[in-house]
Structure formats: C-alpha cells, structure tokens
Amino acid sequence: MIAAYAPLVAPPSAQPPTPNLAPRDVERLADDLVAYHARFAPLFQRSAQRRAALLYLQGQLLDVERKTIEPLAHAVVGGDVQALQQVIGQSPWDADAVLHAHQAYVGETLGDTAEGAFIIDIDGCDVPTQGTESVGVARPWRGPLGKRANGQSGVVLCSASPRGYTLVDRQLYLPEPWFTPAYAARRARCGVPPDVTFRTHPERAGDMVAGLRARRQLPARWAHGDEGFGRDTALRDRRAAEDLWYIAEIPHTTRVWLERPAVSVPAGTGQGRPRTRVRGDAAAPVPVEVGALATALPPTAWRRHRLNEGAKEPQVAEVVCARAVAVRARLPGPAGWVVLRRGLSPDADLKAFLSNAPADLPAAEETLAQRSAARRGAARWPVERGIEEGKGEVGLDHYEVRGWVGWHQHITLSFLAHHFLVQARLRLGGGKPGPDRAPGARPAPGRATPARADPAAGARPAARHPAPEPQRLPLPSQASPPPSPRFILTT
C-alpha cells in the first residue's frame, strides 16, 4: 500500500498545493496504481528503478504546482531526489519497451477494431524551454506566446474509441539544423543516437502509425488528421496502404471536378519513342475550388445532422457528402469521399474533409458527418485534450531534463500516468457536465462531490481539477445515406 501524501513543501507561488484526486480517492486507487505499475515492472532492470518509477507515477498523480523531480520527491512518502533523477535521464531502462507495453495495454482497455481511431497531431506538442542546451531546442514562432521563443517540439499520437482516449506514442522533433556539423557536439552531449535522421512532423507521425500497425497490439479502423495531414498526400497514402480509413481536413482551395475528366495517351508524331504517358484531355472541364463548390450547391444538397450534445442543446450542422476521385499529378487517383460541413448560422465556417472510406460504408453520410466533427468547437479533438490533460494533470511538460534519454523516459511515464487516470475515471464512474462529458457518464452511486476544506484549518482542500475523463467519439447511426452528387477531387 502506498502512503497517500508526504508533507508538501511550499511551491514558488506560495499557494497551498492541493491533491489532484481527493485523498480518499488516492487511498482507494493506491493498490490499483501498484497493480498498474506491476504490468511494466519487469521492463525495469533493477529493483531501485522499479521503485523509483512507481514513486514517480504516484507523484505525477498529485496536484503539486510544479511536477519536476524535486517537488515530486517531497510530495510522496519515501521520495528521494537522487533516485528520481536516476530513473529519469540516467538509468538505462528501455523507454520504448515500456511504451510498447503501454500500447498493448491501451489496446486491451480502450482499443476498438470497428470504431477505434489514431488521431495524428501534425502541429506537435510544443514546450517552451530556457537556454539552448536542451535536446532539439529551436527558436521558431510560438503562436500561444505571440513571439519567437526557445522550445522543444514533440509529435504525439492519440488512440481514441467509444471507450475513451489516451496518448500512445511520441517522437521528439529535431530541427534540420541539428543535423549539420555545427550541432555535432551538441547532439553528442544530449545523447542523440547516431542513427537518428531528420524527419518532418508528418513523417514522424506516419512512422508512429506504421509502427503501431506493424506491432498489431492496438486495434483501430480510422485515422483522423487536421489540415496538415490533409495536405500531405504521401501521409494519406501510407494510411490507406495500412488498411486504415482516414478522414482529414483539406484547404478550401482544394479543387474538384463535377465530372470525371477523360484521359488518354496522346497520339505520337512519328518521331522518337512511342508515347506511353497518360494525360488529361484538353477538353476536360475546368475544376472549381471546394469553397466555391459549397457556395454553388443548391440548398437541397445540404442535409442536417446532429453532431454531438452541446452544453444547452444538441449541436447541428449541414453536411454534404459525395464520392470523389483524388487527383495525383493531374490524373485521377484513388477513390474516396469529400465532406463539406457548415454550421447553421449565416457566418458559420465551412469545413472540408477528404476520406478514403469505401463506397459501401454503412450510413456513409451520417458516419462521415460524425467523423468530421471529431474536432469540434465545444469539445476539442481528443489528441488536443490528451495533451492538455497530460500537461495539466500529470506534468507532461514539467521536466528539467536536457538529454534524449530523459525526454523519452519522462514522456513515456507521463503517458502511463494519463492512461491510469483514464482507467480510474472509468472505474470510479466520474463524469463532468457540459459539452465535453462522455455520453452516459454519471457519478458512481453514493459518491457526492467532496466539499472544499479550509486550508487554514490544517485540512487539505478537495481537488481543484477533476481527473481526465474518457471522451467518447460519436457512433454512427444505421440510417441509409441519401443520394449525393459525384465529383472528382484535385489535391
């Protein structure tokens, strides 16, 4: 049994720290955490590593203000700064082996062969850093900060299903200058393996999905992606080759044909080699942009769909789905769907998506409408929520390591801590009101909301932030899709 708390030191802000879970919940979950950690314990080489990793996980579940090693060591009974420093960044345990075991466990608990999805975060998980010595540090434009600032960028992957969601893979992005001779000494100091090569954010995201599909531990049917995914035809083709159905946002400037353009091999001139390359006919119709097409479609082409439950009322949007043929190198490519979606208000934004789902997809329009709503305004995409919860709940971005090994070890244990919270939320039956609540989630019988204690009285206050809940993706209805126009997509 783990002791719930050790005496906490005052944080830098002088604000009294409070537990992330109510003390009684921590006590109830202590044995669960030991059992959870036991699944991964054999992957640590020494008993000291196993104990330190367990204490680190326990500390990540507490609501200390800063979840770096020293505050965590003071927050848990038996915590030792040196031991936690050893387990993060210095001890030679295999973070990838632990990560793969984590993926297998997520497959057991949250995986879904029919409805599961890999959600790709092309933009990355950025963490501001001080100084220039940390592995992968660069100085790009930081939108949230409104300026250029030093920071690291990690590409992360989320697994989501009607059973819940959590983060399942990570790669640290190394900017291209890091592979120049000028950075050779810095790469060596940070412990970057010699076989690591420059990979873009989309390439790293693609590598992670390919690895999950190859290991076959985490079932999924879909791959969701933002516009960065939609723009990258190579990334989309990789997902299709892995037998995944993707749906990805595409720019409004993506062009479409309303009729299939004729192609042929141009007649030869009688000189040189015979022509064999197929080309589009000169008489093919002029393509139009998706944005212009949405404006030109008649009102009867749009059908209303309820996408999710809002805070006050169901959220409804108008959707058009049509079979499409993607264009590659100005020629017809693979078949798929194009999805246009807009809100009901006159100034609602138009969203456009591309999917390689099959033509006989059951309830295709309803299914694609729901899938296109996975990144909706009321409840942000599960990968974004997972990153936010990781940072806010388990200290995903609270680390002070500079090296390659330390970054991967900390992020891996943070993934384990987040998945444990998701599982705890399921077991405790907790739910949160509002548009982000999982459908049907209700508090467990007999569990009242804990009252906030008076810090001046010496008692610890109740939780300020609820533990993350599993976000459910909407399930498609089985209604038959209405007829829809056919057109060909140009990417």
C-alpha positions in Angstrom: 0.0 0.0 0.0 1.4 3.4 -0.9 1.1 6.2 1.6 -1.1 8.9 0.0 0.9 12.0 0.8 4.1 13.2 2.4 4.3 16.7 3.9 4.4 19.1 1.0 6.9 21.9 0.7 5.6 25.4 -0.2 5.6 25.9 -4.0 7.2 29.0 -5.5 3.9 30.9 -5.8 3.3 30.3 -2.0 -0.2 28.9 -2.9 -1.1 25.8 -0.9 -0.9 22.7 -3.2 -4.0 20.5 -3.4 -4.3 16.9 -4.4 -5.4 16.2 -8.0 -7.6 13.4 -6.7 -9.5 13.7 -3.4 -7.4 12.0 -0.6 -10.0 9.2 -0.2 -9.7 8.5 -4.0 -6.0 8.4 -3.8 -6.2 5.9 -1.0 -8.7 3.8 -2.9 -6.5 3.9 -6.0 -3.2 3.2 -4.3 -3.5 -0.5 -4.7 -4.7 0.0 -8.3 -1.6 2.0 -9.0 0.7 -0.7 -7.7 -1.1 -3.3 -9.8 -1.0 -1.0 -12.8 2.8 -0.4 -12.4 3.3 -4.2 -11.9 2.5 -4.7 -15.6 5.6 -2.7 -16.5 7.8 -3.6 -13.6 9.7 -6.5 -15.4 10.8 -4.0 -18.0 13.0 -2.1 -15.5 16.3 -3.7 -14.9 16.8 -3.2 -11.2 14.5 -3.1 -8.1 15.6 0.5 -7.4 14.4 1.5 -10.9 11.1 -0.2 -10.4 10.5 1.5 -7.0 11.6 5.0 -8.3 9.3 4.6 -11.4 6.4 3.8 -9.1 7.1 6.8 -6.9 7.4 9.0 -10.0 4.0 7.8 -11.3 2.5 8.4 -7.8 3.9 12.0 -7.8 2.5 12.7 -11.2 -1.0 12.0 -9.9 -0.7 14.6 -7.1 -1.6 18.2 -7.7 1.7 19.7 -6.7 2.2 23.0 -8.5 5.3 22.0 -10.4 5.8 18.3 -11.2 9.5 18.3 -11.6 11.7 15.9 -9.7 12.4 17.8 -6.5 8.7 18.7 -5.8 7.6 15.2 -6.6 10.3 13.7 -4.3 9.0 15.9 -1.4 5.4 15.1 -2.2 5.5 11.3 -1.9 6.4 9.2 1.1 9.8 7.6 0.5 10.6 10.0 -2.3 14.3 10.6 -2.9 15.5 13.3 -5.3 18.6 11.4 -6.4 16.6 8.2 -7.0 14.0 10.0 -9.2 16.8 11.8 -11.1 18.4 8.4 -11.7 15.2 6.9 -13.1 14.6 9.9 -15.4 17.5 10.6 -17.6 20.3 8.4 -16.2 19.2 4.8 -15.6 19.4 2.7 -18.7 15.9 1.3 -18.9 14.3 0.9 -22.3 11.6 3.6 -22.6 10.5 2.2 -26.0 9.9 -1.3 -24.5 7.7 0.3 -21.7 5.9 2.4 -24.4 5.1 -0.7 -26.4 3.8 -2.5 -23.3 1.6 0.6 -22.7 0.3 0.5 -26.2 -0.7 -3.2 -25.7 -2.5 -2.3 -22.5 -4.3 0.6 -24.2 -5.3 -2.0 -26.8 -6.8 -4.2 -24.1 -8.6 -1.4 -22.3 -9.6 1.2 -25.0 -9.0 -0.5 -28.4 -11.8 -1.0 -30.8 -11.4 -2.8 -34.1 -14.5 -1.2 -35.7 -14.6 2.3 -34.2 -11.1 2.9 -32.9 -9.1 5.8 -34.3 -5.5 7.0 -34.4 -5.5 10.8 -34.2 -2.5 12.4 -35.6 -1.1 15.7 -34.2 0.9 17.2 -37.0 1.4 20.5 -35.3 3.3 18.8 -32.4 3.3 19.2 -28.7 5.4 22.3 -28.0 7.1 23.0 -24.7 8.9 26.3 -24.1 12.4 25.9 -22.6 15.1 28.1 -21.2 18.5 28.2 -22.7 19.8 26.4 -25.8 21.3 23.2 -24.4 18.2 21.0 -24.3 17.9 18.3 -27.0 16.0 19.6 -30.1 15.7 23.1 -28.8 14.9 25.7 -31.5 13.6 29.2 -31.7 10.5 29.1 -34.0 7.4 31.3 -33.8 5.3 30.3 -30.8 1.7 31.2 -31.5 0.5 30.9 -27.9 3.3 33.2 -26.8 3.0 35.6 -29.7 6.7 35.7 -30.3 9.8 33.6 -31.1 11.0 31.6 -28.2 13.2 28.6 -27.4 11.3 25.4 -27.1 11.1 21.7 -28.0 8.5 20.1 -30.2 7.2 16.5 -29.7 5.0 14.8 -32.2 2.4 12.7 -30.4 -0.2 10.2 -31.3 -3.6 9.6 -29.6 -5.7 6.5 -29.6 -9.5 7.1 -29.3 -12.6 4.9 -29.3 -16.1 5.0 -27.8 -14.4 3.5 -24.7 -12.0 6.5 -24.1 -8.8 8.1 -25.3 -5.2 8.5 -24.3 -1.7 9.3 -25.7 0.1 6.3 -27.1 3.2 7.3 -29.0 5.7 10.2 -29.1 8.7 11.3 -31.1 11.0 14.3 -30.4 11.3 16.5 -33.4 14.8 17.6 -34.2 15.0 20.6 -36.5 17.1 20.3 -39.6 20.0 22.5 -38.4 20.5 19.9 -35.6 21.9 17.5 -38.3 24.5 19.9 -39.5 28.2 19.7 -38.4 27.7 22.8 -36.3 25.5 20.8 -34.0 27.5 17.7 -33.8 29.0 18.4 -30.4 25.5 19.4 -29.0 24.0 16.2 -30.4 26.7 14.2 -28.6 26.2 16.0 -25.3 22.4 15.4 -25.5 22.9 11.7 -26.3 21.1 11.7 -29.7 21.6 8.2 -31.2 23.8 8.3 -34.3 21.1 6.6 -36.4 18.5 9.3 -35.9 18.0 11.3 -39.1 15.9 14.4 -39.9 12.2 13.7 -40.3 9.5 16.2 -40.7 6.5 16.3 -38.4 4.2 14.4 -40.9 7.0 11.8 -41.5 7.4 11.2 -37.8 3.6 10.9 -37.3 3.5 8.5 -40.2 6.3 6.4 -38.7 4.4 6.1 -35.4 1.2 4.9 -37.0 3.2 2.5 -39.2 4.9 1.1 -36.1 1.6 0.6 -34.3 0.1 -1.2 -37.3 3.1 -3.4 -37.6 3.0 -4.5 -33.9 -0.7 -5.2 -34.1 -1.3 -4.5 -30.4 -3.6 -1.6 -30.6 -6.6 -2.1 -32.9 -8.1 0.8 -34.9 -10.2 1.3 -38.0 -9.8 5.1 -38.6 -7.1 7.7 -38.8 -8.1 11.3 -38.1 -6.0 14.3 -39.1 -6.0 18.1 -39.4 -5.2 20.1 -42.4 -1.5 19.3 -42.1 -2.5 15.7 -42.6 -4.9 16.5 -45.4 -2.3 18.4 -47.4 0.2 15.6 -47.3 -0.8 13.0 -50.0 2.1 10.7 -49.0 0.9 10.6 -45.4 -2.6 9.8 -46.6 -1.4 7.1 -49.0 0.5 5.5 -46.1 -2.6 5.3 -44.0 -4.6 3.7 -46.9 -1.8 1.2 -47.5 -2.1 0.2 -43.8 -5.8 -0.6 -44.3 -6.9 2.5 -42.3 -9.8 4.7 -43.2 -8.7 8.2 -42.9 -10.7 11.5 -42.7 -8.6 14.6 -43.0 -9.4 18.3 -43.2 -8.4 19.9 -46.6 -8.0 23.5 -47.6 -10.8 25.4 -49.2 -8.6 25.9 -52.2 -8.6 22.2 -53.0 -10.2 21.9 -56.4 -12.8 19.4 -57.6 -14.3 18.3 -60.9 -18.0 17.7 -61.2 -17.4 15.2 -64.0 -14.7 12.7 -64.4 -12.1 14.1 -66.8 -11.2 11.9 -69.8 -7.6 10.7 -70.1 -5.7 9.2 -73.0 -2.3 8.6 -74.4 -1.6 11.5 -76.9 -1.0 10.4 -80.5 2.6 10.2 -81.5 4.3 12.4 -84.1 6.0 9.5 -85.8 9.4 10.6 -84.5 11.3 9.3 -81.5 9.9 6.8 -78.9 6.2 6.0 -78.9 4.2 8.0 -76.2 3.0 5.9 -73.3 2.2 8.5 -70.6 -1.5 9.1 -70.0 -2.6 12.7 -69.9 -5.8 14.5 -69.3 -7.7 15.6 -72.4 -7.6 19.3 -73.3 -11.4 19.3 -73.4 -11.8 18.3 -69.7 -14.0 20.6 -67.7 -12.3 23.3 -65.6 -12.1 22.3 -61.9 -13.5 24.5 -59.1 -12.4 25.1 -55.6 -14.1 23.4 -52.7 -15.1 26.8 -51.2 -16.7 27.8 -54.5 -18.4 24.5 -54.8 -20.0 24.8 -51.4 -21.4 28.2 -52.4 -22.7 26.8 -55.7 -24.5 23.8 -54.3 -28.3 24.1 -54.1 -29.9 24.2 -50.6 -31.4 20.8 -51.2 -28.0 19.2 -51.4 -27.3 20.0 -47.7 -28.7 17.8 -45.0 -28.7 18.5 -41.3 -27.0 16.2 -38.9 -26.8 16.2 -35.1 -23.1 16.0 -34.4 -22.9 15.9 -30.6 -24.6 17.0 -27.4 -23.9 20.6 -26.6 -23.9 22.3 -23.2 -27.5 23.6 -23.7 -28.8 21.8 -26.8 -27.6 19.4 -29.5 -25.1 20.8 -32.0 -26.4 20.6 -35.5 -24.6 21.2 -38.8 -25.4 21.0 -42.5 -23.3 18.4 -44.4 -22.8 17.3 -48.0 -21.0 14.0 -48.7 -20.1 12.8 -52.2 -17.9 10.2 -53.7 -14.7 11.7 -55.1 -11.6 10.7 -57.0 -8.4 12.2 -55.8 -6.1 13.6 -58.5 -2.4 12.8 -58.4 -0.1 14.5 -60.9 -3.2 15.9 -62.7 -4.6 12.4 -63.3 -7.4 10.5 -61.5 -6.1 8.9 -58.3 -7.8 6.8 -55.6 -11.5 7.0 -54.9 -12.9 8.3 -51.7 -15.3 10.8 -50.2 -15.3 14.6 -49.9 -17.3 16.0 -47.0 -18.4 19.6 -46.7 -19.7 20.8 -43.4 -21.0 24.2 -42.1 -23.0 25.4 -39.1 -26.5 26.8 -39.2 -25.6 30.4 -38.6 -25.1 32.7 -41.6 -21.5 33.4 -40.7 -20.6 29.8 -39.8 -17.2 28.5 -41.0 -17.1 26.0 -43.8 -15.0 22.8 -43.2 -13.9 20.4 -46.0 -12.6 16.9 -45.5 -11.3 14.0 -47.6 -11.8 10.4 -46.7 -10.8 7.1 -48.3 -13.7 5.2 -46.6 -15.2 2.7 -49.0 -18.2 3.5 -51.2 -20.4 1.0 -49.3 -19.7 2.4 -45.9 -22.8 1.8 -43.8 -24.7 5.0 -43.2 -22.0 6.8 -45.0 -23.3 10.4 -44.7 -24.0 10.1 -41.0 -20.8 8.3 -40.3 -18.6 10.9 -42.2 -20.5 13.8 -40.7 -19.8 12.4 -37.2 -16.2 11.7 -38.0 -15.7 15.2 -39.4 -17.0 16.5 -36.1 -14.3 14.9 -34.0 -12.5 18.2 -33.9 -15.5 20.3 -32.9 -15.5 23.6 -31.1 -17.3 22.5 -27.9 -15.0 19.5 -27.2 -11.6 19.8 -28.7 -10.0 16.9 -30.5 -9.0 14.0 -28.2 -5.4 14.4 -29.1 -5.5 18.1 -28.0 -7.4 17.2 -24.9 -5.0 14.5 -24.2 -2.1 16.9 -24.4 -3.8 19.5 -22.3 -4.7 16.9 -19.7 -1.2 15.5 -19.8 0.2 18.9 -19.1 -2.4 19.9 -16.6 -2.9 16.6 -14.7 0.4 14.6 -14.8 3.1 17.1 -15.7 3.7 16.1 -19.3 5.6 19.4 -19.8 7.1 19.6 -16.3 10.6 18.3 -16.8 14.1 19.7 -16.4 16.0 17.0 -18.4 18.1 18.1 -21.3 19.0 14.8 -22.9 17.4 12.5 -25.4 17.0 9.6 -23.0 15.5 11.8 -20.2 12.9 13.3 -22.6 11.7 9.9 -23.8 11.6 8.4 -20.3 9.6 11.3 -18.8 7.1 11.4 -21.6 6.6 7.7 -21.5 5.9 7.7 -17.8 3.5 10.6 -18.3 1.6 8.6 -20.9 1.3 5.8 -18.3 0.0 8.2 -15.7 -2.6 9.7 -18.0 -3.9 6.2 -19.0 -4.1 5.3 -15.4 -6.2 8.3 -14.7 -8.5 7.4 -17.7 -8.9 4.0 -16.2 -9.5 5.3 -12.7 -12.2 7.6 -14.1 -13.9 4.7 -15.7 -13.8 2.6 -12.5 -15.0 5.5 -10.3 -17.8 6.3 -12.8 -17.0 10.1 -12.7 -18.5 12.4 -15.3 -18.3 16.1 -16.0 -21.3 18.2 -17.0 -21.2 20.2 -20.2 -20.4 19.5 -23.9 -17.2 17.6 -23.1 -18.9 14.9 -21.0 -18.8 11.4 -22.3 -22.4 10.3 -23.2 -24.0 8.4 -20.4 -21.3 9.2 -17.9 -22.7 9.5 -14.4 -21.1 9.7 -10.9 -20.8 6.4 -9.2 -23.7 5.7 -6.7 -23.0 7.1 -3.3 -20.2 9.4 -4.5 -21.0 13.0 -3.5 -18.9 15.9 -4.7 -16.3 16.5 -2.0 -16.5 19.8 -0.1 -13.6 22.1 -0.2 -11.8 22.1 3.1 -10.4 25.2 4.8 -6.6 25.3 4.3 -6.3 27.4 7.5 -7.8 24.6 9.5 -5.0 22.3 8.5 -7.0 20.0 6.3 -6.2 19.6 2.7 -8.6 21.1 0.2 -10.5 18.9 -2.2 -9.5 18.5 -5.8 -9.4 21.7 -7.8 -9.4 19.8 -11.1 -11.2 16.6 -12.0 -9.2 13.8 -13.3 -9.5 13.4 -17.1 -12.5 11.5 -18.3 -12.6 9.2 -21.3 -14.0 11.2 -24.3 -16.3 9.2 -26.4 -16.3 9.6 -30.2 -19.9 9.7 -31.6 -21.1 6.4 -33.0 -22.7 6.4 -36.5 -26.4 5.7 -36.9 -27.5 3.0 -39.2 -29.8 5.2 -41.3 -29.4 4.8 -45.1 -27.5 7.7 -46.7 -29.4 9.9 -49.1 -28.3 10.2 -52.7 -25.4 12.7 -53.2 -23.6 14.3 -56.1 -20.5 12.7 -57.6 -17.4 14.8 -58.3 -13.7 14.3 -58.6 -11.2 15.8 -56.1 -7.9 17.5 -57.0 -5.2 17.6 -54.4 
